[in-house]
Amino acid sequence: MIPEPGSFLIEVYKQAQAVATKLNKPIDLAIGASDLDEFNYDQWVAAYGATDVVPPPDEFKTYAKEMSMPPSTDSNTNFNKTDESPLIQVTVRCHAL
């Protein structure tokens, strides 16, 4: 008996068809990128089974700097941010003893 040269390929094709019939079609993506936000992106990630998805950045970032008055000689009164985003609001609070 001579083996069929393409029998392995035929078997792999049959297995691939069996797996493909088990896949569910995801819901239609009827939205655009501007419609995604921090409230609904996780629903779309789950619906499509996406992996390695990074959540959207926070809309606002808070930075803090503690200073004493009068400033000591070794204190740094410069405010250093860690990114290039513009400052939108600055609040200064003073506590008198």
ABEGO torsion letter per residue (X at the ends): XBBBAAAAAAAAAAAAAAAAAABBBBBBBABBAAABBAAAAAAAAAAAGBBGBBBBBBABBBBBBBBBOBBBAABBABBBBABABBBABBBBBBBBX
